[in-house]
Amino acid sequence: MVTKVAENIVKSLGQIRQNINAMAEQTTYRESVRLLAVSKKHSAEAIRVAYEAGQREFAENYVQEGVAKVQQLQALDITWHFIGPLQSNKTKLVAEHFDWVQSIDREKIARRLNDQRSGALPPLNVLLQVNIDNDPNKSGVKKSDVNALAKFVSKCPHLKLRGIMTILEADTDEKQQLDSFTSMRELYQQLQQLHPSVDTLSMGMSGDMRQAIHAGANMVRIGSAIFGQRE
C-alpha cells in the first residue's frame, strides 16, 4: 500500500481515538466507547494497515464484499460486524462469516440467521436496528415494536441479543440529533432491565459522533474519517 495512504490511516485512527476518549470523559456515563471502523468500499490492504495500528473491529455494509474480506483476512483476529440492510437470500453468508449483525429489524431475518448459524460457532451477536426518527427512507424497527423483537431474538439459541443501533434521518440539526440519541439511550436502558445480555448502544457516525457520545453511545461507527474517500 502507498506509504502516504497508510500514514494517513494511522494518523486518523489515533486522532479519532483521542477525540472519542475526550468526549466520553465529558459525559455523565463515563463508560468507554468502542470504535467500529467502517471499511466498506475500502481494500483489504487498508484494513490491514488499521489492524496493525491496533484496530480490531471492522464493519461491512455489503454481503459479498464483506465475505471476500473476511476470507482474505482470516489469519487476523478481527471481529467483523455486518451493518447494512439484510435481505433474506443473503442471511446464510452473514450467519456463516460474521461475528455481529447490527441491522436486524424483523423476525424473519432473525429466524433465518439463527437457523443458518452453525452450532460449532459461538452465537451470533445481534443488535436491533431502530428507526428512531420514523424515517420512511431508513430501515429499522419502530420504537414501539422493539420489545417484541427483542423477546423473539432472546429465545433464539444461536443468537445473542447485545443491544440496539440507529442511523439518524439525514439533514437533522444538532438538537434533533441529541433528542433522537437520547431517546435511544432511554430505550437501551429499558432493554437492559429486561435482557441482561444487552450491553451495546451503537449510534453516531463521523458527522454526529459528538452528539451520540454525549447522549450515551458506547459504540460509534466511523468510516471515511479513518480511511479517506471510498475507493
C-alpha angles and dihedrals in degrees: 000000000000107000094227092055091049091049090052092051093050092046093047092049092053093048094048092049090052091049093048093050092048092049092047091052090057095055127089090237097061092193123141117263118220118222115223111196110216104214102175113141090011124110130256086243091060090049090050090054091052090046091053087051089059103268113138107168120070133174133210130193102194122062103217094041091048095047091050091055093045089055094043093051099035092123089067122080094239123155107220124209125192109210105165132095109287124216123202094246091057100048096093093060091048093046090052100045113026132075097205137026116198100178108068109140105155141037095243093063093044091050093050093048090050094048093046098046110102116240087225089068126070114261113284110254110230139191124194113234108227123201091213094172094045086236109178089210095057133076119232145103119275116257090243091056098048097094093053093049092045090052091052094049092047089061094052107102095208095047129071118203108224104165145279140306135196141187112204127230111271121259097020118151123240094263092052090047092052092047092051093046091048089054088052092052091052090049090048092052091049090051091050090059090057101036119038092196092066110107107134130085106180113192138126133060134196094295100043104024094116094055091044094053091044088055092049110271113163095188128043127188114221126176123151093030086065104033103026123230116351119264 
